[in-house]
Amino acid sequence: MAIRIGEVKSSRLSDDKKEVIVDGSGKYIGDVELKIARECLDDFIDALVSARGTLGSVAGPGAGSAVVPKLSARSGGNPNEVRFEIPKTFAVTADTEGRGLVLLILNHRLENQEGYALSPDAARQVAAGLTKSADALLASPVAGELNK
């Protein structure tokens, strides 16, 4: 039986930490609670990201406002391996829809743009970490090699 979710209200981890629970509602079904087992969460997110990619600009109002992590950065099934890319552009802005988030958009306005939504505290931690790492790198002998 297919159901149509018209609004996602919240998400949380179950008490036993074995499921992610997504609260939402639909026009004909009312409130609904989706429970996604921990072991299939990555597959569920990959399916949503894939579906979002096929929607393109047809998604309508609010499209792109939900931020879903891209898990395909892992290669060969090794959870310890991470693929890095150097973004061509980026943008940082406050969420205009009143959710109290700071938005970080990599490759802003390019075909392969990706975004992340951070709480203000997390955004400050990221900013501090970036600044500290950049300062350490610039003070190291490696910085001299990079500038040649």
Disulfide bonds with the S-S distance in Angstrom:
none
